[in-house]
Amino acid sequence: MKRWTQIFKALANINRLKIIKLLSGGRALNVSNIAGEIGISLNATSKHLIILSNLDVLDGNGREGHVFYNLNPKMPPDIKRSVNLFLG
């Protein structure tokens, strides 16, 4: 039950949904790129990325002094179903 609460809480935030939608295009983006695209601060973006990463929704890879995020191809099935419903 706690897991589902965490999932729904994470996916109930409009900015986190915007991040998922943005990254569903297949591009790996860093915090600055994501913040600029969805129009929120770097600090807020970082917090959202941490929440999504902790649920294994996102995968982050460091290069060129930045962490680039994309949707995790090994996302847990329960979360993947919810994300796919959102993405349509």
Buried (B, 14 or more C-beta within 10 A) or exposed (E): EEEEEBBEEBBEEEBBBBBBBBBBEEEBBBBEBBBEBBEBEEEEBBBBBEBBBEBEBBBBEEEEEBBBBBBBEEBBEEBBEBBEEEEE
